Amino acid sequence: MSIRYQFSCDDVGSSDLESLFAAAKLGGRVGDKLRRAFQNSHAVCLAYEGDRLIGASRAITDGEYHAVIYDVAVWPEYQGRGIGAQMLQELLARLPVWRVMLVADSDVQGFYRKAGFDEYPNVMARLDASRLYDVVPSKS
C-alpha cells in the first residue's frame, strides 16, 4: 500500500495522535490538547497508509523570518522508510523563512543533520511544566 500525505488535520482524531506519539516515544502529549496543537500550527504534514495515521509533523512560523518545527513522529515499524524525511521536506517547503529551528534529542540528531540542520548557538528556552497538562482555556 502506498503512503498518502495530508496537509491539514481536519480529520485526525486525538486518540490517533496520542497513540502515534506514545509509540514513537514522544509521550507526555495527550488528548485533545495534542490535536489542538496541530490545528493551531502553521504547517502540518500527516502520513497515512490506508486509513491508519502512521506519521505526523508540524511547525509554527511568523511567515517572514523564523519557524520552529515541533514534531516529527513516525510509528516505529514505519521508521527508516523515508516517511519522516518526506514529512520534514514537506514542512520545509511550506515555511517561507530563512531560519528554521527545532529541538532534537541526541539520538535523533543524525536524522536532522541529513536534512541540513546543525547545532545553533545562543539558543535558550524557558520551561513551565505546570502548563504541560493544562485544560482548555476558558472562553469567558
C-alpha positions in Angstrom: 0.0 0.0 0.0 1.3 3.5 -0.8 1.8 6.3 1.7 -0.5 9.3 1.4 0.5 12.7 2.8 -2.1 15.2 4.0 -1.5 18.9 4.9 -4.5 19.6 7.1 -5.5 18.0 10.4 -9.3 18.3 9.9 -10.0 14.6 10.2 -7.3 13.5 12.6 -8.5 12.3 16.0 -6.9 12.9 19.4 -6.6 9.2 20.0 -4.8 8.6 16.7 -2.2 11.3 17.5 -1.9 10.2 21.1 -1.2 6.6 20.1 1.3 7.6 17.5 3.2 9.9 19.9 3.3 7.2 22.6 4.6 4.6 20.1 7.2 7.0 18.8 8.3 7.7 22.5 7.2 11.3 22.2 4.7 10.8 25.0 3.6 13.3 27.6 1.3 14.9 25.0 -2.2 13.6 25.3 -5.8 14.0 24.4 -7.4 17.0 22.7 -4.6 19.3 23.7 -2.3 17.4 21.3 -4.9 17.7 18.5 -5.3 21.4 19.1 -1.6 21.9 18.9 -1.7 20.5 15.4 -4.8 22.6 14.5 -3.1 25.8 15.7 0.1 25.1 13.7 1.0 27.0 10.5 2.1 23.8 8.7 1.2 20.2 9.2 2.0 17.0 7.3 0.3 13.8 8.2 1.2 10.4 6.7 -1.3 7.7 6.2 -1.2 4.1 5.0 -4.8 3.5 4.1 -6.8 5.0 6.9 -4.1 4.5 9.5 -2.2 7.5 10.7 1.5 6.5 10.6 3.3 9.8 10.9 2.6 13.4 12.0 4.6 16.6 11.9 4.0 20.3 12.5 5.6 23.7 12.5 4.8 27.2 13.5 6.1 30.4 11.9 5.8 34.2 11.7 5.8 33.7 7.9 8.6 36.2 7.4 11.8 35.3 9.3 11.5 32.4 11.7 9.9 29.0 12.1 10.1 26.2 14.6 9.4 22.5 13.8 7.9 20.9 16.9 7.1 17.4 16.0 8.1 14.7 13.5 6.7 11.4 14.7 6.5 8.1 12.8 5.3 4.7 14.1 8.4 2.6 14.9 7.6 -0.1 12.3 7.5 2.5 9.6 10.7 4.3 10.6 13.7 4.0 8.2 11.4 4.1 5.1 11.8 7.8 4.4 8.4 8.9 5.8 9.9 11.2 8.4 12.3 12.7 5.9 9.4 13.3 3.4 7.3 14.9 6.1 10.2 17.1 7.1 10.8 18.2 3.4 7.0 18.9 3.0 7.1 21.2 6.2 10.2 23.0 5.0 8.6 23.6 1.6 5.7 25.3 3.4 7.9 27.6 5.6 8.8 30.7 3.6 11.5 31.8 6.1 15.3 31.9 6.3 15.7 30.3 9.8 14.0 27.1 10.8 14.8 25.7 14.2 13.9 22.6 16.2 14.7 20.7 19.3 16.1 17.3 18.9 17.2 14.7 21.4 20.8 13.4 20.8 19.5 10.0 19.5 17.7 11.7 16.5 20.1 14.5 15.7 21.7 12.4 12.9 18.3 12.3 11.1 18.0 16.1 11.2 21.7 16.6 10.2 20.9 14.7 7.0 18.2 17.3 6.2 20.7 20.1 6.6 20.2 21.0 10.3 23.1 21.8 12.6 23.7 22.9 16.1 22.8 26.6 16.6 24.5 28.8 19.2 22.8 31.1 21.7 19.5 29.3 21.9 17.7 29.4 25.2 14.4 28.1 26.5 12.1 28.6 29.4 10.1 25.6 30.5 7.0 25.8 32.7 6.0 22.2 33.4 2.8 23.4 35.2 1.4 24.2 31.8 2.1 20.9 30.2 -1.2 19.3 31.0 -3.4 22.4 31.1 -7.1 22.0 30.3 -8.9 24.0 27.6 -8.7 27.8 28.3 -11.9 29.3 29.4 -13.8 31.3 26.7 -15.1 34.0 29.1 
